[in-house]
Each structure stands twice: as C-alpha cells, then as structure tokens.
Amino acid sequence: MKQPTYEQAMERLSVITAQLEDGSLPLSESLKLYEEATALVRLCGTYLDTAEQRIVTLGTGEDKDDA
C-alpha cells in the first residue's frame, strides 16, 4: 500500500477522530482505529521533521544547488 501524503494522513486522522469521539464503535474496532491513528501521527511527525530540516537547510544557504 502506498504511503499517504501529509494531507491525506491528516484527513484520515480527522475521520478517525470523529469516529472515536462518536463512541458507538465496539472496543475492538476502536482499538484498531487508535492503532491506525498512532501510526498516522508518527508519519505526520516524520513529514514535519523533514520539512523543518529542509527549511533550516534553505535558511543557511547550504542548498543553493537544489533551488
């Protein structure tokens, strides 16, 4: 399965959050969704860390050849 983009991961997190907040899911399904959400949060954190490093690199002028 292809890794979702940051935007796709955030959208999926929004859907999962709404489902969990509804409170009508059985415990087993809630746990599955919670596990998926945890993985998506980690993935989004990785995306943000990478973006931050890119910004720092651009700010220091070390990446002039890639522009």
mmCIF file of the N, C-alpha and C atoms, coordinates in Angstrom:
data_MODEL
# 
_entry.id   MODEL 
# 
loop_
_atom_site.group_PDB 
_atom_site.id 
_atom_site.type_symbol 
_atom_site.label_atom_id 
_atom_site.label_alt_id 
_atom_site.label_comp_id 
_atom_site.label_asym_id 
_atom_site.label_entity_id 
_atom_site.label_seq_id 
_atom_site.pdbx_PDB_ins_code 
_atom_site.Cartn_x 
_atom_site.Cartn_y 
_atom_site.Cartn_z 
_atom_site.occupancy 
_atom_site.B_iso_or_equiv 
_atom_site.pdbx_formal_charge 
_atom_site.auth_seq_id 
_atom_site.auth_comp_id 
_atom_site.auth_asym_id 
_atom_site.auth_atom_id 
_atom_site.pdbx_PDB_model_num 
ATOM 1   N N  . MET A 1 1  ? 0.843   -1.191 0.000  1.00 0.00 ? 1  MET A N  1 
ATOM 2   C CA . MET A 1 1  ? 0.000   0.000  0.000  1.00 0.00 ? 1  MET A CA 1 
ATOM 3   C C  . MET A 1 1  ? 0.882   1.245  0.000  1.00 0.00 ? 1  MET A C  1 
ATOM 4   N N  . LYS A 1 2  ? 0.513   2.217  -0.806 1.00 0.00 ? 2  LYS A N  1 
ATOM 5   C CA . LYS A 1 2  ? 1.283   3.447  -0.924 1.00 0.00 ? 2  LYS A CA 1 
ATOM 6   C C  . LYS A 1 2  ? 1.127   4.312  0.333  1.00 0.00 ? 2  LYS A C  1 
ATOM 7   N N  . GLN A 1 3  ? 2.219   4.892  0.765  1.00 0.00 ? 3  GLN A N  1 
ATOM 8   C CA . GLN A 1 3  ? 2.208   5.757  1.948  1.00 0.00 ? 3  GLN A CA 1 
ATOM 9   C C  . GLN A 1 3  ? 1.411   7.023  1.636  1.00 0.00 ? 3  GLN A C  1 
ATOM 10  N N  . PRO A 1 4  ? 0.514   7.430  2.529  1.00 0.00 ? 4  PRO A N  1 
ATOM 11  C CA . PRO A 1 4  ? -0.276  8.635  2.261  1.00 0.00 ? 4  PRO A CA 1 
ATOM 12  C C  . PRO A 1 4  ? 0.579   9.897  2.360  1.00 0.00 ? 4  PRO A C  1 
ATOM 13  N N  . THR A 1 5  ? 0.138   10.933 1.676  1.00 0.00 ? 5  THR A N  1 
ATOM 14  C CA . THR A 1 5  ? 0.785   12.234 1.818  1.00 0.00 ? 5  THR A CA 1 
ATOM 15  C C  . THR A 1 5  ? 0.439   12.788 3.195  1.00 0.00 ? 5  THR A C  1 
ATOM 16  N N  . TYR A 1 6  ? 1.089   13.869 3.563  1.00 0.00 ? 6  TYR A N  1 
ATOM 17  C CA . TYR A 1 6  ? 0.794   14.527 4.839  1.00 0.00 ? 6  TYR A CA 1 
ATOM 18  C C  . TYR A 1 6  ? -0.687  14.902 4.897  1.00 0.00 ? 6  TYR A C  1 
ATOM 19  N N  . GLU A 1 7  ? -1.170  15.495 3.820  1.00 0.00 ? 7  GLU A N  1 
ATOM 20  C CA . GLU A 1 7  ? -2.551  15.955 3.778  1.00 0.00 ? 7  GLU A CA 1 
ATOM 21  C C  . GLU A 1 7  ? -3.537  14.784 3.877  1.00 0.00 ? 7  GLU A C  1 
ATOM 22  N N  . GLN A 1 8  ? -3.236  13.699 3.191  1.00 0.00 ? 8  GLN A N  1 
ATOM 23  C CA . GLN A 1 8  ? -4.095  12.518 3.267  1.00 0.00 ? 8  GLN A CA 1 
ATOM 24  C C  . GLN A 1 8  ? -4.094  11.923 4.674  1.00 0.00 ? 8  GLN A C  1 
ATOM 25  N N  . ALA A 1 9  ? -2.936  11.893 5.302  1.00 0.00 ? 9  ALA A N  1 
ATOM 26  C CA . ALA A 1 9  ? -2.832  11.360 6.662  1.00 0.00 ? 9  ALA A CA 1 
ATOM 27  C C  . ALA A 1 9  ? -3.630  12.226 7.639  1.00 0.00 ? 9  ALA A C  1 
ATOM 28  N N  . MET A 1 10 ? -3.535  13.536 7.485  1.00 0.00 ? 10 MET A N  1 
ATOM 29  C CA . MET A 1 10 ? -4.287  14.429 8.370  1.00 0.00 ? 10 MET A CA 1 
ATOM 30  C C  . MET A 1 10 ? -5.795  14.277 8.168  1.00 0.00 ? 10 MET A C  1 
ATOM 31  N N  . GLU A 1 11 ? -6.212  14.109 6.922  1.00 0.00 ? 11 GLU A N  1 
ATOM 32  C CA . GLU A 1 11 ? -7.634  13.903 6.640  1.00 0.00 ? 11 GLU A CA 1 
ATOM 33  C C  . GLU A 1 11 ? -8.120  12.603 7.276  1.00 0.00 ? 11 GLU A C  1 
ATOM 34  N N  . ARG A 1 12 ? -7.328  11.551 7.142  1.00 0.00 ? 12 ARG A N  1 
ATOM 35  C CA . ARG A 1 12 ? -7.699  10.266 7.742  1.00 0.00 ? 12 ARG A CA 1 
ATOM 36  C C  . ARG A 1 12 ? -7.756  10.379 9.262  1.00 0.00 ? 12 ARG A C  1 
ATOM 37  N N  . LEU A 1 13 ? -6.816  11.109 9.846  1.00 0.00 ? 13 LEU A N  1 
ATOM 38  C CA . LEU A 1 13 ? -6.841  11.325 11.300 1.00 0.00 ? 13 LEU A CA 1 
ATOM 39  C C  . LEU A 1 13 ? -8.123  12.039 11.724 1.00 0.00 ? 13 LEU A C  1 
ATOM 40  N N  . SER A 1 14 ? -8.550  12.985 10.925 1.00 0.00 ? 14 SER A N  1 
ATOM 41  C CA . SER A 1 14 ? -9.788  13.704 11.226 1.00 0.00 ? 14 SER A CA 1 
ATOM 42  C C  . SER A 1 14 ? -10.986 12.762 11.218 1.00 0.00 ? 14 SER A C  1 
ATOM 43  N N  . VAL A 1 15 ? -11.028 11.874 10.237 1.00 0.00 ? 15 VAL A N  1 
ATOM 44  C CA . VAL A 1 15 ? -12.119 10.897 10.148 1.00 0.00 ? 15 VAL A CA 1 
ATOM 45  C C  . VAL A 1 15 ? -12.080 9.946  11.340 1.00 0.00 ? 15 VAL A C  1 
ATOM 46  N N  . ILE A 1 16 ? -10.895 9.455  11.660 1.00 0.00 ? 16 ILE A N  1 
ATOM 47  C CA . ILE A 1 16 ? -10.754 8.530  12.791 1.00 0.00 ? 16 ILE A CA 1 
ATOM 48  C C  . ILE A 1 16 ? -11.176 9.202  14.092 1.00 0.00 ? 16 ILE A C  1 
ATOM 49  N N  . THR A 1 17 ? -10.748 10.441 14.279 1.00 0.00 ? 17 THR A N  1 
ATOM 50  C CA . THR A 1 17 ? -11.100 11.177 15.494 1.00 0.00 ? 17 THR A CA 1 
ATOM 51  C C  . THR A 1 17 ? -12.616 11.288 15.639 1.00 0.00 ? 17 THR A C  1 
ATOM 52  N N  . ALA A 1 18 ? -13.280 11.628 14.545 1.00 0.00 ? 18 ALA A N  1 
ATOM 53  C CA . ALA A 1 18 ? -14.740 11.749 14.591 1.00 0.00 ? 18 ALA A CA 1 
ATOM 54  C C  . ALA A 1 18 ? -15.387 10.408 14.944 1.00 0.00 ? 18 ALA A C  1 
ATOM 55  N N  . GLN A 1 19 ? -14.871 9.331  14.370 1.00 0.00 ? 19 GLN A N  1 
ATOM 56  C CA . GLN A 1 19 ? -15.433 8.009  14.660 1.00 0.00 ? 19 GLN A CA 1 
ATOM 57  C C  . GLN A 1 19 ? -15.229 7.630  16.125 1.00 0.00 ? 19 GLN A C  1 
ATOM 58  N N  . LEU A 1 20 ? -14.039 7.909  16.639 1.00 0.00 ? 20 LEU A N  1 
ATOM 59  C CA . LEU A 1 20 ? -13.765 7.563  18.039 1.00 0.00 ? 20 LEU A CA 1 
ATOM 60  C C  . LEU A 1 20 ? -14.575 8.436  18.995 1.00 0.00 ? 20 LEU A C  1 
ATOM 61  N N  . GLU A 1 21 ? -14.731 9.714  18.659 1.00 0.00 ? 21 GLU A N  1 
ATOM 62  C CA . GLU A 1 21 ? -15.483 10.613 19.526 1.00 0.00 ? 21 GLU A CA 1 
ATOM 63  C C  . GLU A 1 21 ? -16.974 10.262 19.546 1.00 0.00 ? 21 GLU A C  1 
ATOM 64  N N  . ASP A 1 22 ? -17.462 9.658  18.474 1.00 0.00 ? 22 ASP A N  1 
ATOM 65  C CA . ASP A 1 22 ? -18.864 9.257  18.408 1.00 0.00 ? 22 ASP A CA 1 
ATOM 66  C C  . ASP A 1 22 ? -19.205 8.269  19.518 1.00 0.00 ? 22 ASP A C  1 
ATOM 67  N N  . GLY A 1 23 ? -18.253 7.389  19.828 1.00 0.00 ? 23 GLY A N  1 
ATOM 68  C CA . GLY A 1 23 ? -18.434 6.465  20.942 1.00 0.00 ? 23 GLY A CA 1 
ATOM 69  C C  . GLY A 1 23 ? -19.313 5.262  20.663 1.00 0.00 ? 23 GLY A C  1 
ATOM 70  N N  . SER A 1 24 ? -19.703 5.056  19.419 1.00 0.00 ? 24 SER A N  1 
ATOM 71  C CA . SER A 1 24 ? -20.624 3.949  19.133 1.00 0.00 ? 24 SER A CA 1 
ATOM 72  C C  . SER A 1 24 ? -19.926 2.698  18.606 1.00 0.00 ? 24 SER A C  1 
ATOM 73  N N  . LEU A 1 25 ? -18.619 2.759  18.440 1.00 0.00 ? 25 LEU A N  1 
ATOM 74  C CA . LEU A 1 25 ? -17.881 1.599  17.919 1.00 0.00 ? 25 LEU A CA 1 
ATOM 75  C C  . LEU A 1 25 ? -17.591 0.591  19.028 1.00 0.00 ? 25 LEU A C  1 
ATOM 76  N N  . PRO A 1 26 ? -17.545 -0.677 18.664 1.00 0.00 ? 26 PRO A N  1 
ATOM 77  C CA . PRO A 1 26 ? -17.118 -1.677 19.652 1.00 0.00 ? 26 PRO A CA 1 
ATOM 78  C C  . PRO A 1 26 ? -15.644 -1.458 20.022 1.00 0.00 ? 26 PRO A C  1 
ATOM 79  N N  . LEU A 1 27 ? -15.284 -1.953 21.167 1.00 0.00 ? 27 LEU A N  1 
ATOM 80  C CA . LEU A 1 27 ? -13.920 -1.756 21.667 1.00 0.00 ? 27 LEU A CA 1 
ATOM 81  C C  . LEU A 1 27 ? -12.866 -2.243 20.682 1.00 0.00 ? 27 LEU A C  1 
ATOM 82  N N  . SER A 1 28 ? -13.071 -3.390 20.082 1.00 0.00 ? 28 SER A N  1 
ATOM 83  C CA . SER A 1 28 ? -12.068 -3.938 19.166 1.00 0.00 ? 28 SER A CA 1 
ATOM 84  C C  . SER A 1 28 ? -11.845 -3.010 17.972 1.00 0.00 ? 28 SER A C  1 
ATOM 85  N N  . GLU A 1 29 ? -12.918 -2.460 17.428 1.00 0.00 ? 29 GLU A N  1 
ATOM 86  C CA . GLU A 1 29 ? -12.797 -1.528 16.304 1.00 0.00 ? 29 GLU A CA 1 
ATOM 87  C C  . GLU A 1 29 ? -12.141 -0.219 16.744 1.00 0.00 ? 29 GLU A C  1 
ATOM 88  N N  . SER A 1 30 ? -12.483 0.241  17.923 1.00 0.00 ? 30 SER A N  1 
ATOM 89  C CA . SER A 1 30 ? -11.863 1.458  18.462 1.00 0.00 ? 30 SER A CA 1 
ATOM 90  C C  . SER A 1 30 ? -10.355 1.276  18.615 1.00 0.00 ? 30 SER A C  1 
ATOM 91  N N  . LEU A 1 31 ? -9.949  0.102  19.092 1.00 0.00 ? 31 LEU A N  1 
ATOM 92  C CA . LEU A 1 31 ? -8.520  -0.165 19.249 1.00 0.00 ? 31 LEU A CA 1 
ATOM 93  C C  . LEU A 1 31 ? -7.803  -0.194 17.904 1.00 0.00 ? 31 LEU A C  1 
ATOM 94  N N  . LYS A 1 32 ? -8.429  -0.782 16.890 1.00 0.00 ? 32 LYS A N  1 
ATOM 95  C CA . LYS A 1 32 ? -7.838  -0.803 15.544 1.00 0.00 ? 32 LYS A CA 1 
ATOM 96  C C  . LYS A 1 32 ? -7.656  0.620  15.022 1.00 0.00 ? 32 LYS A C  1 
ATOM 97  N N  . LEU A 1 33 ? -8.687  1.431  15.194 1.00 0.00 ? 33 LEU A N  1 
ATOM 98  C CA . LEU A 1 33 ? -8.605  2.813  14.727 1.00 0.00 ? 33 LEU A CA 1 
ATOM 99  C C  . LEU A 1 33 ? -7.556  3.602  15.506 1.00 0.00 ? 33 LEU A C  1 
ATOM 100 N N  . TYR A 1 34 ? -7.473  3.341  16.810 1.00 0.00 ? 34 TYR A N  1 
ATOM 101 C CA . TYR A 1 34 ? -6.468  4.016  17.622 1.00 0.00 ? 34 TYR A CA 1 
ATOM 102 C C  . TYR A 1 34 ? -5.061  3.656  17.153 1.00 0.00 ? 34 TYR A C  1 
ATOM 103 N N  . GLU A 1 35 ? -4.844  2.389  16.841 1.00 0.00 ? 35 GLU A N  1 
ATOM 104 C CA . GLU A 1 35 ? -3.537  1.952  16.325 1.00 0.00 ? 35 GLU A CA 1 
ATOM 105 C C  . GLU A 1 35 ? -3.223  2.643  14.998 1.00 0.00 ? 35 GLU A C  1 
ATOM 106 N N  . GLU A 1 36 ? -4.211  2.701  14.117 1.00 0.00 ? 36 GLU A N  1 
ATOM 107 C CA . GLU A 1 36 ? -4.007  3.374  12.833 1.00 0.00 ? 36 GLU A CA 1 
ATOM 108 C C  . GLU A 1 36 ? -3.686  4.850  13.050 1.00 0.00 ? 36 GLU A C  1 
ATOM 109 N N  . ALA A 1 37 ? -4.418  5.478  13.958 1.00 0.00 ? 37 ALA A N  1 
ATOM 110 C CA . ALA A 1 37 ? -4.187  6.898  14.230 1.00 0.00 ? 37 ALA A CA 1 
ATOM 111 C C  . ALA A 1 37 ? -2.789  7.135  14.790 1.00 0.00 ? 37 ALA A C  1 
ATOM 112 N N  . THR A 1 38 ? -2.339  6.263  15.660 1.00 0.00 ? 38 THR A N  1 
ATOM 113 C CA . THR A 1 38 ? -0.999  6.395  16.229 1.00 0.00 ? 38 THR A CA 1 
ATOM 114 C C  . THR A 1 38 ? 0.064   6.327  15.143 1.00 0.00 ? 38 THR A C  1 
ATOM 115 N N  . ALA A 1 39 ? -0.099  5.410  14.208 1.00 0.00 ? 39 ALA A N  1 
ATOM 116 C CA . ALA A 1 39 ? 0.848   5.298  13.094 1.00 0.00 ? 39 ALA A CA 1 
ATOM 117 C C  . ALA A 1 39 ? 0.800   6.544  12.217 1.00 0.00 ? 39 ALA A C  1 
ATOM 118 N N  . LEU A 1 40 ? -0.383  7.068  11.995 1.00 0.00 ? 40 LEU A N  1 
ATOM 119 C CA . LEU A 1 40 ? -0.515  8.278  11.179 1.00 0.00 ? 40 LEU A CA 1 
ATOM 120 C C  . LEU A 1 40 ? 0.110   9.495  11.864 1.00 0.00 ? 40 LEU A C  1 
ATOM 121 N N  . VAL A 1 41 ? -0.046  9.585  13.171 1.00 0.00 ? 41 VAL A N  1 
ATOM 122 C CA . VAL A 1 41 ? 0.575   10.686 13.916 1.00 0.00 ? 41 VAL A CA 1 
ATOM 123 C C  . VAL A 1 41 ? 2.096   10.614 13.795 1.00 0.00 ? 41 VAL A C  1 
ATOM 124 N N  . ARG A 1 42 ? 2.655   9.408  13.909 1.00 0.00 ? 42 ARG A N  1 
ATOM 125 C CA . ARG A 1 42 ? 4.104   9.244  13.734 1.00 0.00 ? 42 ARG A CA 1 
ATOM 126 C C  . ARG A 1 42 ? 4.542   9.656  12.332 1.00 0.00 ? 42 ARG A C  1 
ATOM 127 N N  . LEU A 1 43 ? 3.769   9.232  11.333 1.00 0.00 ? 43 LEU A N  1 
ATOM 128 C CA . LEU A 1 43 ? 4.081   9.566  9.952  1.00 0.00 ? 43 LEU A CA 1 
ATOM 129 C C  . LEU A 1 43 ? 4.046   11.083 9.750  1.00 0.00 ? 43 LEU A C  1 
ATOM 130 N N  . CYS A 1 44 ? 3.025   11.746 10.266 1.00 0.00 ? 44 CYS A N  1 
ATOM 131 C CA . CYS A 1 44 ? 2.929   13.202 10.139 1.00 0.00 ? 44 CYS A CA 1 
ATOM 132 C C  . CYS A 1 44 ? 4.092   13.886 10.848 1.00 0.00 ? 44 CYS A C  1 
ATOM 133 N N  . GLY A 1 45 ? 4.492   13.350 11.978 1.00 0.00 ? 45 GLY A N  1 
ATOM 134 C CA . GLY A 1 45 ? 5.653   13.897 12.686 1.00 0.00 ? 45 GLY A CA 1 
ATOM 135 C C  . GLY A 1 45 ? 6.912   13.795 11.849 1.00 0.00 ? 45 GLY A C  1 
ATOM 136 N N  . THR A 1 46 ? 7.066   12.681 11.163 1.00 0.00 ? 46 THR A N  1 
ATOM 137 C CA . THR A 1 46 ? 8.217   12.496 10.276 1.00 0.00 ? 46 THR A CA 1 
ATOM 138 C C  . THR A 1 46 ? 8.186   13.512 9.143  1.00 0.00 ? 46 THR A C  1 
ATOM 139 N N  . TYR A 1 47 ? 7.017   13.688 8.541  1.00 0.00 ? 47 TYR A N  1 
ATOM 140 C CA . TYR A 1 47 ? 6.877   14.690 7.480  1.00 0.00 ? 47 TYR A CA 1 
ATOM 141 C C  . TYR A 1 47 ? 7.258   16.086 7.991  1.00 0.00 ? 47 TYR A C  1 
ATOM 142 N N  . LEU A 1 48 ? 6.777   16.430 9.172  1.00 0.00 ? 48 LEU A N  1 
ATOM 143 C CA . LEU A 1 48 ? 7.065   17.755 9.721  1.00 0.00 ? 48 LEU A CA 1 
ATOM 144 C C  . LEU A 1 48 ? 8.538   17.916 10.076 1.00 0.00 ? 48 LEU A C  1 
ATOM 145 N N  . ASP A 1 49 ? 9.156   16.882 10.623 1.00 0.00 ? 49 ASP A N  1 
ATOM 146 C CA . ASP A 1 49 ? 10.589  16.931 10.925 1.00 0.00 ? 49 ASP A CA 1 
ATOM 147 C C  . ASP A 1 49 ? 11.406  17.137 9.656  1.00 0.00 ? 49 ASP A C  1 
ATOM 148 N N  . THR A 1 50 ? 11.021  16.431 8.597  1.00 0.00 ? 50 THR A N  1 
ATOM 149 C CA . THR A 1 50 ? 11.715  16.556 7.320  1.00 0.00 ? 50 THR A CA 1 
ATOM 150 C C  . THR A 1 50 ? 11.550  17.964 6.756  1.00 0.00 ? 50 THR A C  1 
ATOM 151 N N  . ALA A 1 51 ? 10.351  18.497 6.838  1.00 0.00 ? 51 ALA A N  1 
ATOM 152 C CA . ALA A 1 51 ? 10.104  19.860 6.349  1.00 0.00 ? 51 ALA A CA 1 
ATOM 153 C C  . ALA A 1 51 ? 10.905  20.874 7.149  1.00 0.00 ? 51 ALA A C  1 
ATOM 154 N N  . GLU A 1 52 ? 10.974  20.678 8.456  1.00 0.00 ? 52 GLU A N  1 
ATOM 155 C CA . GLU A 1 52 ? 11.743  21.593 9.301  1.00 0.00 ? 52 GLU A CA 1 
ATOM 156 C C  . GLU A 1 52 ? 13.225  21.569 8.924  1.00 0.00 ? 52 GLU A C  1 
ATOM 157 N N  . GLN A 1 53 ? 13.767  20.381 8.715  1.00 0.00 ? 53 GLN A N  1 
ATOM 158 C CA . GLN A 1 53 ? 15.171  20.274 8.325  1.00 0.00 ? 53 GLN A CA 1 
ATOM 159 C C  . GLN A 1 53 ? 15.424  20.943 6.980  1.00 0.00 ? 53 GLN A C  1 
ATOM 160 N N  . ARG A 1 54 ? 14.496  20.796 6.067  1.00 0.00 ? 54 ARG A N  1 
ATOM 161 C CA . ARG A 1 54 ? 14.613  21.428 4.750  1.00 0.00 ? 54 ARG A CA 1 
ATOM 162 C C  . ARG A 1 54 ? 14.626  22.949 4.891  1.00 0.00 ? 54 ARG A C  1 
ATOM 163 N N  . ILE A 1 55 ? 13.756  23.480 5.742  1.00 0.00 ? 55 ILE A N  1 
ATOM 164 C CA . ILE A 1 55 ? 13.694  24.919 5.970  1.00 0.00 ? 55 ILE A CA 1 
ATOM 165 C C  . ILE A 1 55 ? 14.993  25.414 6.586  1.00 0.00 ? 55 ILE A C  1 
ATOM 166 N N  . VAL A 1 56 ? 15.516  24.677 7.552  1.00 0.00 ? 56 VAL A N  1 
ATOM 167 C CA . VAL A 1 56 ? 16.782  25.060 8.184  1.00 0.00 ? 56 VAL A CA 1 
ATOM 168 C C  . VAL A 1 56 ? 17.902  25.066 7.146  1.00 0.00 ? 56 VAL A C  1 
ATOM 169 N N  . THR A 1 57 ? 17.932  24.017 6.315  1.00 0.00 ? 57 THR A N  1 
ATOM 170 C CA . THR A 1 57 ? 18.960  23.928 5.280  1.00 0.00 ? 57 THR A CA 1 
ATOM 171 C C  . THR A 1 57 ? 18.851  25.093 4.302  1.00 0.00 ? 57 THR A C  1 
ATOM 172 N N  . LEU A 1 58 ? 17.650  25.408 3.889  1.00 0.00 ? 58 LEU A N  1 
ATOM 173 C CA . LEU A 1 58 ? 17.456  26.528 2.970  1.00 0.00 ? 58 LEU A CA 1 
ATOM 174 C C  . LEU A 1 58 ? 17.834  27.847 3.626  1.00 0.00 ? 58 LEU A C  1 
ATOM 175 N N  . GLY A 1 59 ? 17.525  27.972 4.919  1.00 0.00 ? 59 GLY A N  1 
ATOM 176 C CA . GLY A 1 59 ? 17.844  29.193 5.634  1.00 0.00 ? 59 GLY A CA 1 
ATOM 177 C C  . GLY A 1 59 ? 19.322  29.447 5.807  1.00 0.00 ? 59 GLY A C  1 
ATOM 178 N N  . THR A 1 60 ? 20.107  28.373 5.827  1.00 0.00 ? 60 THR A N  1 
ATOM 179 C CA . THR A 1 60 ? 21.552  28.535 5.992  1.00 0.00 ? 60 THR A CA 1 
ATOM 180 C C  . THR A 1 60 ? 22.269  28.671 4.657  1.00 0.00 ? 60 THR A C  1 
ATOM 181 N N  . GLY A 1 61 ? 21.515  28.511 3.565  1.00 0.00 ? 61 GLY A N  1 
ATOM 182 C CA . GLY A 1 61 ? 22.112  28.658 2.246  1.00 0.00 ? 61 GLY A CA 1 
ATOM 183 C C  . GLY A 1 61 ? 22.910  27.466 1.787  1.00 0.00 ? 61 GLY A C  1 
ATOM 184 N N  . GLU A 1 62 ? 22.796  26.339 2.477  1.00 0.00 ? 62 GLU A N  1 
ATOM 185 C CA . GLU A 1 62 ? 23.559  25.140 2.140  1.00 0.00 ? 62 GLU A CA 1 
ATOM 186 C C  . GLU A 1 62 ? 22.971  24.398 0.947  1.00 0.00 ? 62 GLU A C  1 
ATOM 187 N N  . ASP A 1 63 ? 21.790  24.785 0.496  1.00 0.00 ? 63 ASP A N  1 
ATOM 188 C CA . ASP A 1 63 ? 21.089  24.027 -0.525 1.00 0.00 ? 63 ASP A CA 1 
ATOM 189 C C  . ASP A 1 63 ? 20.912  24.836 -1.813 1.00 0.00 ? 63 ASP A C  1 
ATOM 190 N N  . LYS A 1 64 ? 21.853  25.703 -2.129 1.00 0.00 ? 64 LYS A N  1 
ATOM 191 C CA . LYS A 1 64 ? 21.734  26.595 -3.280 1.00 0.00 ? 64 LYS A CA 1 
ATOM 192 C C  . LYS A 1 64 ? 21.642  25.842 -4.599 1.00 0.00 ? 64 LYS A C  1 
ATOM 193 N N  . ASP A 1 65 ? 22.302  24.707 -4.731 1.00 0.00 ? 65 ASP A N  1 
ATOM 194 C CA . ASP A 1 65 ? 22.304  23.958 -5.981 1.00 0.00 ? 65 ASP A CA 1 
ATOM 195 C C  . ASP A 1 65 ? 20.964  23.294 -6.269 1.00 0.00 ? 65 ASP A C  1 
ATOM 196 N N  . ASP A 1 66 ? 20.156  23.051 -5.255 1.00 0.00 ? 66 ASP A N  1 
ATOM 197 C CA . ASP A 1 66 ? 18.879  22.361 -5.434 1.00 0.00 ? 66 ASP A CA 1 
ATOM 198 C C  . ASP A 1 66 ? 17.728  23.306 -5.771 1.00 0.00 ? 66 ASP A C  1 
ATOM 199 N N  . ALA A 1 67 ? 17.964  24.578 -5.753 1.00 0.00 ? 67 ALA A N  1 
ATOM 200 C CA . ALA A 1 67 ? 16.881  25.549 -5.962 1.00 0.00 ? 67 ALA A CA 1 
ATOM 201 C C  . ALA A 1 67 ? 16.415  25.589 -7.404 1.00 0.00 ? 67 ALA A C  1 
# 
